[in-house]
Amino acid sequence: DGLQGCEFNQRSIKRLSSGEIAMGGMYGLNTFRPENIKYNRTLPKVMFTGFQLFNEEVEVGKEYGGRVLLRESLNKAREVKLDYKQNVFTVLFASDNYVLPEKTQYLYKLEGFNEDWMAGAADMHRVTYTNLAPGTYTLKVKAINSDGFAGTEESSLKIVILPPFWMTPWAYVLYAMLLIGTLLLARNAVLRRERNKFRIQQMEREAERNEEVNQMKFRFFTNVSHELRTPLTLIISPLEGMMKETHDERKQEQLKLMHRNALRLLNLVNQLLDFRKNEVAGLHLNLSEGEVVSYVHSICNSFLMLSEKKNVHLTFFSAIESLNMSFDEDKIGKIVMNLLSNAFKFTPDGGRVDVSLELIKGTTETLEIKVSDTGVGISDFDKERIFERFYQSERIGDSNPSTGSGIGLSLVRDYVTLHGGVVRVFDNVGTGSVFVVDIPVKHSVVNVATPLSEEAAEEDAVALASVEELNEEERKKPLALIVDDNEDFVSFMRYTLSLYFRIESAGNGKIAWQMIPELMPDIIVCDVMMPEMDGNELCRWVKADKRTSNIPFVLLTAKQSVENKVEGLTIGADDYVTKPFNMEVLILRMRKLIDLSSKNKLRTRIDPEPSEIVITSMDEKLIENAIKYVETHIARPDLSVEELSHELGMSRVHLYKKLLQITGKTPIEFIRIIRLKRAAQLLRESQQNVSEVAYQVGFNNPKYFSKYFKDEFGVLPSVYQEKEGK
């Protein structure tokens, strides 16, 4: 434009006489006439002159990335479509302003990206964009001439950047379909899960209902079975008496038939009770060391009468003379009896049943019991299920099908498994079946103390004769209290025992306890299962009261498990008799207990004193050993009756009875009195305080020590020490 620069000295401006204006600057002097200055009022227009992709000129009709971007010149096309990867491009433009074109300035904006006009430098004739997102954009450009007049017309170029295939409308449609499908699948899965959950809940509720119904059935059958024991007692006991009194052979045979079937019914009741016990509490072993060969032989001998009746030959063979091992007599007996019962049941007349025992050597010794028969045999299909509970084989064409409960062999399997053994079944040579029971031989020292046993009672039969020789006063009948809620049973007991006893009765434990302190019977015979107060609770009350603790107490019940016997004897019962029972044995036991009780009343109670006890020679060794062991371990709070009984070589029940008989103290009271009397010695002789003495004699809590000390000596330990101490 003829100017030397943009900067002039304001003090170097002069209007000349010729009318020109002179302006001085750093690079010289500029002069001009004001009337000669004219403004460029022509409005410029913008034209697109070129398009570059990644700094490479895009030619018309040429393919880029497999596509022709410009099919005609840029000003005619007015639209450019680019792939999503072709997102770095440059647009070149120019104007029609030819007056000082280098002073032309351009304004531009890319609609869809920015909405404001952007001004470029005067010599900038291009605009570049990079990394634009897929979409449609419009580039608008306008020019301003050197005198600042902006063109009104805007040149525009539509630029379309195509999206990738995963961002196309079809892709979004597919995404929507997938989302809808996923939601539907999720909904269906939730519905299916809820339906399954509901179905499972229904099945569980149904199973619970079925289990409840089954339990109700089991309880019903169990209760019925328990109730059957009392009527069976009322059948079997009179039958046994009639069999002894009847000499008519014809009537004897009829009575034996009745007695045999009553015993068979009793065996079925026992099986049902065993099954119920297994369902509720599981099976437990009550091991004792014994001679198993003679035991199994005795069980086989009990089937000799049945063998003769059915004309089935029964043989017993043992490869060993004797074998001492640890086993549960009750369960081994039931195993052999069930197998023999099945063998006789399915063996026809003229057949044979063989029982054999063999000791198999190996890493562990195993007792093998084989029971074989020549009966109808068992099919291969039935062999797979014969030990399942309630399973009974169906024999097509069997004219004399047998009936049963389907639990006998199941109990056999359970009892054998409980001993750690296995039971198998094979075909016998020719015809019939062979059941093989393998039980590992184990040994353990287990002292099983039982109440007066049947054999001991029979051995004491001689004692009955001596009673006849008593003087006139002793011939008075002792008073027996019968406690049972079954009136028929009470009537039967009253009739049977009236020859030997005066009889009083009570319908339950609560009524009996109201009668006992005033009545003071010589013996109490009580049922266990009764309303309001059961037999166990009544026994606790009787044995806890000093007035009645010496009265012999016999529990007479249908519960025959060892656990129930131990529970009854532990709470203080003098004997435990299960229904049905032999009346003669019961009378012997009752007479023996009364006789023993009367002797104990005459005997002076022995008060245990540490290291200073004078007792009879028969009991001296036991009491000395007991006192010595308690004194040795007196500082141990965890010293238990079980440990003391184990040290003395007897069961807890036996120790309980022995100490009660000799000292009038239970084992727990015996240990406690030794501790307390040792504490009294220490309080008298030593300078220790009460707490130190309490801990030294095995009390964990001085408070309880003070309580027991006061109960024994009538004063608190501190008072005792103050009065008696040195």
C-alpha positions in Angstrom: 0.0 0.0 0.0 3.1 2.3 -0.3 3.6 2.8 3.4 7.0 2.2 4.9 5.5 0.4 7.9 2.9 0.5 10.6 4.7 2.8 13.0 5.1 6.6 12.5 6.4 9.4 14.8 3.5 11.5 15.9 5.7 14.6 16.0 6.9 14.1 12.5 3.6 15.0 10.7 3.4 18.1 8.5 1.0 19.5 6.0 2.9 21.1 3.2 2.0 24.3 1.3 1.1 22.1 -1.7 -1.6 20.5 0.4 0.2 17.2 0.8 0.8 15.6 4.2 4.2 14.3 5.1 4.7 11.7 7.8 8.0 10.6 9.1 8.8 7.1 10.3 11.7 5.0 11.2 12.4 4.1 7.6 11.8 7.5 5.9 9.2 9.9 4.9 5.8 9.2 3.3 3.8 12.0 1.6 0.2 11.8 0.2 -2.7 13.9 -0.8 -5.9 13.3 1.2 -8.1 13.9 -1.7 -6.5 11.0 -3.6 -7.4 8.4 -0.9 -10.4 6.1 -2.0 -12.0 3.1 -0.1 -12.5 -0.3 -1.8 -16.2 -0.8 -1.4 -16.3 -4.0 -3.5 -17.6 -6.8 -1.3 -15.4 -9.9 -1.8 -16.7 -13.4 -2.6 -15.1 -16.7 -1.5 -14.3 -19.6 -3.7 -13.0 -23.1 -2.7 -9.8 -23.8 -4.5 -8.7 -27.2 -3.2 -9.2 -30.1 -0.8 -6.3 -32.0 0.9 -6.6 -35.3 2.8 -3.7 -36.1 5.2 -1.8 -33.2 3.5 -2.3 -34.8 0.1 -4.1 -33.0 -2.6 -7.4 -34.7 -3.6 -7.8 -34.8 -7.3 -11.2 -35.0 -9.1 -12.2 -38.5 -10.1 -9.4 -40.2 -8.2 -10.1 -43.0 -5.7 -9.0 -42.7 -2.1 -9.6 -45.6 0.2 -11.6 -47.4 -2.4 -13.9 -44.4 -3.0 -14.0 -41.3 -5.3 -14.2 -38.3 -3.1 -14.5 -35.6 -5.8 -16.4 -36.4 -8.9 -16.3 -32.7 -10.0 -14.6 -29.5 -8.9 -15.1 -28.6 -5.3 -17.1 -25.4 -6.0 -19.6 -27.5 -8.1 -19.7 -30.5 -5.8 -20.5 -28.6 -2.6 -20.4 -31.9 -0.7 -17.6 -34.2 0.3 -18.1 -37.6 1.9 -15.3 -39.1 3.9 -14.8 -42.4 5.6 -14.5 -42.4 9.5 -10.8 -43.0 9.1 -10.4 -40.0 6.7 -10.9 -37.4 9.5 -7.8 -35.2 8.9 -8.5 -32.8 6.0 -7.7 -29.3 4.8 -9.9 -27.0 2.7 -8.3 -24.3 0.6 -10.1 -21.1 -0.5 -9.5 -17.7 -2.2 -11.5 -14.5 -2.9 -12.2 -12.3 -5.9 -10.7 -9.2 -4.2 -7.8 -8.1 -6.4 -7.1 -4.8 -4.5 -4.4 -5.6 -2.1 -5.4 -9.3 -2.0 -2.7 -10.0 0.6 -4.7 -7.8 3.0 -7.9 -10.0 2.6 -8.9 -11.6 5.8 -11.2 -14.8 6.0 -13.8 -15.7 8.6 -14.9 -19.4 8.9 -16.9 -21.8 11.1 -17.8 -25.5 10.9 -21.4 -26.0 11.8 -21.8 -29.1 13.8 -18.4 -28.6 15.4 -18.4 -24.9 16.5 -21.0 -22.2 16.0 -18.8 -19.1 16.3 -16.9 -17.4 13.5 -13.2 -17.8 13.6 -10.8 -15.2 12.1 -7.8 -16.4 10.3 -4.6 -14.5 9.5 -4.6 -12.2 6.5 -2.3 -14.5 4.5 -4.1 -17.7 5.7 -6.1 -19.2 2.8 -6.9 -22.6 4.3 -8.5 -24.3 7.3 -7.6 -27.8 8.7 -9.6 -30.1 10.9 -8.5 -33.3 12.6 -10.2 -36.2 14.4 -13.7 -35.1 13.8 -16.4 -37.5 15.0 -18.6 -39.1 12.5 -21.4 -36.8 11.4 -22.6 -34.1 9.0 -20.8 -30.8 9.1 -21.1 -27.5 7.0 -18.0 -25.4 6.5 -18.9 -21.7 5.9 -16.3 -19.1 4.8 -16.6 -15.3 4.1 -14.0 -12.7 3.3 -13.1 -9.1 4.5 -11.2 -6.8 2.0 -8.3 -4.6 2.8 -10.5 -1.7 3.8 -12.6 -3.8 6.2 -15.7 -4.4 4.1 -17.0 -7.9 4.7 -18.7 -9.9 2.0 -22.4 -10.7 2.5 -22.3 -14.0 0.6 -21.0 -17.0 2.5 -19.5 -20.0 0.7 -20.5 -23.3 2.2 -19.2 -26.8 1.8 -21.0 -29.9 3.2 -18.7 -32.4 4.7 -20.0 -35.8 5.7 -17.9 -38.2 7.8 -19.4 -41.6 7.5 -19.6 -43.6 10.8 -17.9 -47.0 11.2 -20.1 -50.0 10.7 -20.7 -50.5 14.5 -22.1 -46.9 14.6 -24.4 -47.1 11.7 -28.2 -47.0 12.1 -28.4 -50.7 11.3 -25.9 -51.4 14.0 -27.9 -49.4 16.5 -31.0 -51.3 15.4 -29.1 -54.5 16.0 -27.9 -53.2 19.3 -31.4 -52.4 20.3 -32.6 -55.9 19.2 -29.8 -57.5 21.2 -30.6 -55.4 24.2 -34.3 -56.2 23.9 -33.4 -59.9 23.4 -31.0 -59.8 26.4 -33.7 -58.2 28.5 -36.2 -60.8 27.3 -33.7 -63.6 28.1 -33.0 -62.1 31.5 -36.7 -61.7 32.1 -37.3 -65.3 31.1 -34.3 -66.4 33.2 -35.7 -64.6 36.2 -39.1 -66.0 35.6 -37.7 -69.5 35.1 -35.6 -69.1 38.2 -38.5 -67.9 40.2 -40.7 -70.7 38.8 -37.9 -73.2 39.7 -37.6 -71.6 43.1 -41.3 -71.7 43.6 -41.3 -75.3 42.4 -38.4 -76.2 44.7 -40.2 -74.5 47.6 -43.3 -76.5 46.7 -41.3 -79.7 46.6 -39.6 -78.8 49.9 -43.0 -78.0 51.5 -44.4 -81.2 50.0 -41.4 -83.1 51.3 -41.8 -81.5 54.7 -45.5 -82.4 54.7 -44.6 -85.9 53.6 -41.9 -86.1 56.2 -44.3 -84.8 58.8 -46.9 -87.3 57.8 -44.2 -90.1 57.9 -43.0 -88.9 61.3 -46.6 -88.9 62.5 -46.9 -92.4 61.2 -43.6 -93.5 62.8 -44.7 -91.8 66.1 -48.0 -93.6 65.8 -46.5 -97.0 65.2 -43.8 -96.3 67.9 -46.4 -95.4 70.4 -48.5 -98.3 69.4 -45.5 -100.6 69.7 -44.7 -99.2 73.2 -48.3 -99.7 74.1 -48.2 -103.3 72.8 -45.5 -104.1 75.3 -47.8 -103.8 78.3 -50.5 -106.1 76.8 -47.8 -108.5 75.7 -46.6 -108.5 79.3 -50.1 -109.3 80.4 -50.3 -112.1 77.9 -46.8 -113.7 78.2 -46.5 -113.6 82.0 -49.8 -115.3 82.8 -49.1 -117.8 80.0 -45.8 -118.7 81.6 -47.6 -119.2 84.9 -50.3 -121.3 83.3 -47.7 -123.4 81.4 -46.0 -124.3 84.8 -49.3 -125.1 86.5 -50.9 -127.1 83.7 -50.1 -130.8 83.3 -52.6 -131.6 80.5 -50.4 -132.2 77.4 -53.1 -130.9 75.0 -53.5 -127.7 76.9 -49.7 -127.4 77.2 -49.3 -127.5 73.4 -52.0 -124.8 73.0 -50.3 -122.7 75.7 -46.9 -123.1 74.0 -48.4 -122.1 70.7 -49.8 -119.0 72.3 -46.5 -118.3 74.1 -44.5 -118.8 70.9 -46.6 -116.4 68.8 -46.7 -113.8 71.6 -42.8 -113.9 71.6 -42.9 -113.6 67.8 -45.1 -110.5 68.1 -42.7 -109.2 70.7 -39.8 -109.6 68.3 -41.7 -107.7 65.6 -42.4 -104.9 68.0 -38.7 -104.8 68.9 -37.8 -104.6 65.3 -40.1 -101.7 64.7 -38.8 -99.9 67.8 -35.2 -100.4 66.6 -36.1 -99.0 63.2 -37.7 -96.0 64.8 -34.8 -95.4 67.0 -32.4 -95.5 64.0 -34.6 -93.0 62.2 -34.7 -90.5 65.1 -31.3 -90.7 66.9 -29.2 -93.0 64.8 -27.7 -96.3 66.0 -24.9 -96.5 68.6 -22.7 -99.4 69.6 -22.6 -100.6 73.2 -19.4 -102.7 73.1 -18.4 -105.2 75.6 -15.6 -107.8 75.5 -17.0 -111.3 75.3 -16.8 -114.7 73.7 -18.6 -114.6 70.4 -18.6 -118.2 69.3 -20.6 -119.5 72.2 -22.9 -116.5 72.0 -23.8 -117.2 68.3 -24.1 -120.9 69.2 -26.6 -120.1 71.9 -28.7 -118.1 69.4 -28.7 -121.0 67.0 -29.9 -123.3 69.8 -32.9 -121.1 70.3 -34.1 -122.1 66.8 -33.9 -125.9 67.5 -37.6 -126.1 68.4 -38.5 -124.2 65.2 -36.2 -126.5 63.3 -38.0 -129.6 64.5 -41.4 -128.1 63.9 -40.7 -127.2 60.3 -38.6 -130.3 59.7 -35.6 -128.2 58.7 -32.2 -129.5 59.6 -30.2 -126.9 61.5 -26.4 -127.3 61.9 -23.8 -125.1 63.5 -20.0 -125.3 62.8 -17.2 -123.2 64.0 -13.6 -123.4 62.7 -12.4 -121.9 66.0 -13.2 -123.1 69.5 -13.6 -119.6 71.0 -12.9 -116.0 70.1 -12.8 -113.1 72.5 -13.6 -109.8 70.8 -15.4 -106.5 71.4 -19.0 -106.5 70.1 -22.5 -105.4 70.8 -24.3 -108.4 72.1 -27.8 -107.0 71.3 -27.0 -106.1 67.7 -25.0 -109.3 66.9 -27.9 -111.3 68.3 -30.4 -109.5 66.2 -28.1 -109.9 63.1 -28.0 -113.7 63.6 -31.7 -114.0 64.6 -32.9 -112.0 61.5 -30.7 -114.1 59.1 -31.9 -117.4 60.7 -35.6 -116.2 60.7 -35.4 -115.4 57.0 -33.6 -118.7 56.3 -36.3 -120.8 58.1 -39.1 -118.7 56.5 -38.0 -119.5 52.9 -36.7 -123.0 53.4 -39.3 -125.8 52.7 -39.8 -129.0 54.7 -36.9 -131.3 54.5 -34.4 -128.5 53.8 -31.5 -127.4 55.8 -30.0 -124.3 57.4 -26.3 -124.1 58.1 -24.5 -121.6 60.3 -20.7 -121.5 60.3 -18.0 -119.2 61.8 -14.5 -118.7 60.6 -11.6 -116.4 61.6 -10.0 -115.0 58.5 -6.3 -113.9 59.0 -4.9 -110.8 57.2 -3.8 -107.3 58.0 -6.8 -107.2 60.3 -8.5 -110.3 61.7 -12.1 -110.7 60.5 -14.9 -112.9 61.9 -16.9 -114.4 59.1 -20.4 -115.6 59.9 -22.2 -117.6 57.1 -25.9 -118.4 57.2 -26.9 -120.7 54.2 -30.1 -122.4 53.4 -31.6 -124.6 50.7 -34.7 -122.5 50.2 -36.2 -120.7 47.2 -33.1 -118.5 46.6 -32.9 -114.8 45.6 -32.9 -113.5 42.1 -30.0 -111.3 40.8 -32.4 -108.3 40.6 -33.5 -108.7 44.2 -29.9 -109.2 45.4 -29.2 -105.5 44.5 -32.1 -104.3 46.6 -32.5 -106.9 49.3 -30.9 -104.7 52.0 -33.0 -101.7 51.2 -35.5 -100.6 53.8 -39.1 -101.8 53.2 -38.1 -103.7 50.1 -39.8 -107.1 49.7 -39.1 -109.3 46.7 -42.1 -110.4 44.5 -42.0 -114.0 43.4 -44.3 -114.7 40.4 -46.1 -117.9 40.8 -45.2 -118.4 44.4 -48.2 -120.3 45.9 -47.2 -119.5 49.5 -45.8 -115.9 49.5 -44.3 -114.8 52.8 -45.2 -111.6 54.5 -42.9 -109.3 56.4 -42.1 -105.7 57.3 -39.1 -105.4 54.9 -36.9 -103.9 57.7 -35.2 -107.0 59.0 -32.4 -107.2 56.5 -32.1 -103.4 56.5 -31.4 -103.6 60.2 -28.9 -106.4 59.6 -27.0 -104.2 57.2 -27.1 -101.2 59.6 -25.9 -103.2 62.5 -23.1 -104.8 60.5 -22.0 -101.5 59.1 -22.0 -100.1 62.7 -19.5 -102.8 63.6 -17.3 -101.7 60.6 -18.2 -104.8 58.6 -20.0 -105.8 55.5 -22.8 -108.2 54.6 -23.2 -109.9 51.2 -25.5 -112.4 49.7 -24.7 -115.2 47.2 -26.4 -118.2 45.6 -26.0 -121.5 47.4 -24.7 -124.5 45.6 -27.7 -126.2 44.2 -30.5 -124.0 45.5 -31.0 -121.4 48.2 -28.9 -118.5 49.4 -25.8 -117.7 51.5 -25.6 -114.6 53.6 -22.0 -113.7 54.6 -21.3 -111.3 57.4 -17.7 -110.0 57.8 -16.9 -108.2 61.1 -13.4 -107.0 62.0 -12.1 -108.3 65.2 -11.4 -105.6 67.7 -10.6 -105.6 71.4 -11.4 -103.0 74.0 -11.6 -103.0 77.8 -15.2 -102.1 78.4 -16.8 -102.9 81.8 -20.5 -103.1 81.4 -22.3 -102.9 84.7 -25.9 -104.1 84.6 -28.6 -104.3 87.2 -29.3 -107.7 88.8 -29.1 -110.0 85.8 -31.5 -112.8 85.1 -28.8 -115.3 85.8 -27.8 -113.6 89.1 -31.5 -113.5 90.1 -31.8 -117.2 89.3 -28.7 -117.9 91.3 -30.2 -116.1 94.2 -33.2 -118.3 94.2 -31.8 -119.9 97.2 -32.3 -116.7 99.0 -36.1 -117.2 98.7 -35.9 -120.3 100.8 -34.2 -118.5 103.6 -37.0 -116.0 103.8 -39.3 -118.9 104.8 -37.3 -119.3 108.0 -37.8 -115.7 109.2 -39.4 -115.1 112.6 -43.0 -114.1 113.0 -42.6 -110.4 112.6 -40.4 -110.7 109.4 -43.1 -112.9 107.8 -45.3 -109.8 107.5 -45.5 -109.0 103.8 -43.5 -106.0 102.7 -45.3 -103.0 101.2 -44.8 -102.5 97.4 -46.0 -99.4 95.6 -46.9 -100.0 91.9 -46.9 -96.8 89.8 -48.4 -97.2 86.4 -51.0 -95.5 84.3 -52.4 -98.7 82.9 -55.1 -100.0 85.1 -55.0 -103.6 83.6 -51.3 -103.8 84.3 -51.8 -102.6 87.9 -54.5 -105.2 88.4 -52.3 -107.9 87.0 -49.4 -106.8 89.2 -51.7 -106.6 92.3 -53.0 -110.1 91.6 -49.6 -111.6 90.9 -47.6 -110.0 93.7 -50.2 -110.1 96.4 -48.9 -113.5 97.5 -45.6 -111.9 98.5 -46.4 -108.2 99.1 -48.9 -105.8 100.3 -49.8 -103.7 97.3 -50.6 -100.0 96.9 -50.9 -98.3 93.5 -50.7 -94.8 91.9 -51.7 -93.7 88.5 -48.7 -91.4 87.8 -45.6 -90.1 89.4 -47.2 -87.0 90.9 -49.8 -89.0 92.8 -47.1 -91.4 93.9 -44.9 -88.7 95.3 -47.8 -87.4 97.4 -48.2 -90.9 98.8 -44.6 -92.0 99.3 -43.5 -89.8 102.3 -46.5 -90.9 104.3 -46.8 -94.5 103.0 -43.0 -95.2 103.2 -43.2 -98.4 101.1 -40.6 -101.1 101.3 -40.1 -101.0 97.5 -41.4 -98.9 94.5 -42.0 -100.5 91.1 -42.6 -97.7 88.6 -43.3 -97.4 84.9 -41.2 -94.8 83.0 -43.7 -93.4 80.5 -46.5 -91.7 82.4 -48.5 -88.4 82.2 -47.7 -85.4 84.5 -44.6 -86.9 86.1 -42.7 -89.8 84.5 -40.8 -92.6 86.3 -37.4 -91.0 85.9 -38.5 -87.7 87.5 -40.2 -89.6 90.3 -36.9 -91.6 90.9 -35.0 -88.3 91.1 -37.4 -87.0 93.7 -37.3 -90.2 95.8 -33.5 -90.5 95.8 -33.0 -86.8 96.5 -35.1 -86.8 99.6 -33.3 -88.1 102.7 -36.5 -89.6 104.1 -37.0 -91.8 101.0 -33.6 -92.2 99.5 -33.1 -95.7 101.0 -36.3 -97.1 99.4 -35.4 -99.6 96.6 -36.7 -98.2 93.3 -37.3 -100.5 90.3 -38.0 -99.0 86.9 -40.3 -101.2 84.9 -40.7 -100.0 81.3 -41.0 -100.9 77.6 -37.9 -98.9 76.8 -35.2 -101.5 76.4 -32.2 -99.7 74.9 -28.9 -99.6 76.8 -29.0 -95.8 76.8 -32.3 -95.8 78.6 -31.0 -98.3 81.1 -27.9 -96.2 81.8 -30.1 -93.1 82.2 -32.4 -94.9 84.7 -29.6 -96.3 86.7 -27.6 -93.1 86.7 -30.5 -91.1 88.3 -30.5 -93.6 91.2 -32.8 -96.5 90.2 -31.8 -99.7 92.0 -32.9 -101.9 89.0 -34.2 -101.6 85.5 -36.6 -104.2 84.1 -37.9 -104.2 80.6 -41.3 -105.4 79.4 -42.3 -108.2 78.9 -40.5 -109.7 81.9 -40.5 -113.0 83.8 -42.6 -112.6 86.9 -40.6 -115.0 89.0 -37.4 -113.1 88.2 -39.1 -109.8 89.1 -40.3 -111.2 92.4 -36.8 -112.5 93.2 -35.3 -109.1 92.3 -37.8 -107.2 94.5 -37.3 -109.6 97.5 -33.5 -109.3 97.1 -33.6 -105.5 96.9 -35.8 -105.3 100.0 -33.6 -107.7 101.9 -30.5 -105.7 100.9 -32.2 -102.5 101.9 -33.1 -103.8 105.3 -29.5 -104.9 105.9 -28.2 -101.5 104.9 -30.5 -99.9 107.4 -29.0 -101.9 110.2 -25.5 -101.2 109.0 -23.8 -98.2 110.4 -23.1 -95.6 107.8 -19.3 -95.0 107.3 -18.4 -91.3 107.2 -15.4 -90.9 104.9 -12.5 -89.1 106.6 -9.3 -88.6 104.6 -6.6 -91.1 105.7 -8.6 -92.0 108.9 -11.3 -94.4 107.8 -12.1 -97.6 109.7 -14.3 -99.9 107.7 -15.0 -103.6 107.2 -12.4 -105.7 105.6 -14.6 -106.4 102.6 -14.8 -102.8 101.6 -11.6 -101.5 103.1 -9.5 -101.9 99.9 -12.0 -100.1 97.7 -12.5 -97.1 100.1 -8.7 -96.9 100.8 -8.0 -96.8 97.1 -10.7 -94.2 96.5 -9.5 -91.9 99.3 -5.9 -92.3 98.2 -6.7 -91.4 94.5 -8.8 -88.4 95.6 -6.1 -87.2 98.0 -3.5 -87.5 95.3 -5.5 -85.5 92.8 -7.3 -83.3 95.3 -6.0 -80.0 93.7 -7.5 -80.9 90.3 -11.0 -79.2 89.8 -11.6 -81.6 86.8 -11.4 -84.8 88.9 -14.5 -86.7 87.7 -16.5 -89.7 88.8 -15.7 -91.4 85.4 -12.0 -91.0 86.1 -12.4 -92.4 89.7 -14.5 -95.4 88.5 -11.9 -96.1 85.7 -9.1 -96.0 88.3 -10.9 -98.4 90.6 -11.7 -100.8 87.7 -15.5 -100.6 87.8 -18.3 -98.9 85.9 -19.8 -95.6 87.1 -23.1 -97.3 88.0 -21.3 -100.0 90.0 -19.2 -97.4 91.9 -22.3 -95.4 92.5 -24.1 -98.3 94.1 -21.0 -99.5 96.0 -20.2 -96.1 97.6 -23.9 -95.5 98.4 -24.1 -98.8 100.1 -20.9 -98.4 102.1 -20.8 -94.7 102.9 -24.2 -93.4 102.2 -22.7 -91.0 99.8 -22.8 -90.7 96.0 -19.4 -90.6 94.2 -19.8 -86.9 93.7 -20.6 -86.4 97.4 -17.7 -88.7 98.3 -15.2 -86.6 96.4 -16.6 -83.4 97.7 -16.5 -84.6 101.4 -12.9 -85.6 101.0 -12.1 -82.1 99.6 -14.1 -80.4 102.4 -12.5 -82.4 105.2 -9.0 -81.8 103.8 -9.9 -78.1 103.7 -11.0 -78.2 107.3 -7.6 -79.7 108.3 -5.8 -76.9 106.3 -7.9 -74.2 108.0 -7.1 -75.6 111.4 -3.4 -76.4 110.9 -2.1 -73.9 108.3 -2.0 -70.1 108.0 -3.5 -70.0 104.6 -6.6 -67.9 103.9 -9.9 -69.2 102.7 -9.4 -68.6 99.0 -6.0 -70.3 99.0 -7.4 -73.4 100.8 -10.3 -73.5 98.3 -8.0 -73.6 95.3 -5.7 -76.1 97.0 -8.5 -78.6 97.5 -9.8 -78.3 93.9 -12.6 -75.7 94.1 -12.6 -73.3 91.2 -14.8 -70.7 93.0 -14.3 -69.7 96.7 -18.0 -68.7 96.8 -19.1 -72.3 96.0 -16.5 -73.6 98.4 -17.9 -71.5 101.2 -21.5 -72.7 100.4 -20.6 -76.4 100.5 -18.4 -75.9 103.6 -21.3 -74.3 105.4 -23.6 -77.1 104.3 -21.2 -79.7 105.7 -19.9 -78.0 108.9 -22.7 -75.5 109.6 -20.4 -72.5 109.6 -18.6 -70.4 107.0 -14.8 -71.3 106.5 -13.7 -68.0 107.8 -15.7 -68.5 111.1 -14.4 -72.1 111.3 -10.8 -70.9 110.9 -11.3 -68.2 113.5 -12.7 -70.7 116.1 -10.6 -73.8 115.3 -7.4 -72.3 113.9 -4.1 -72.4 115.8 
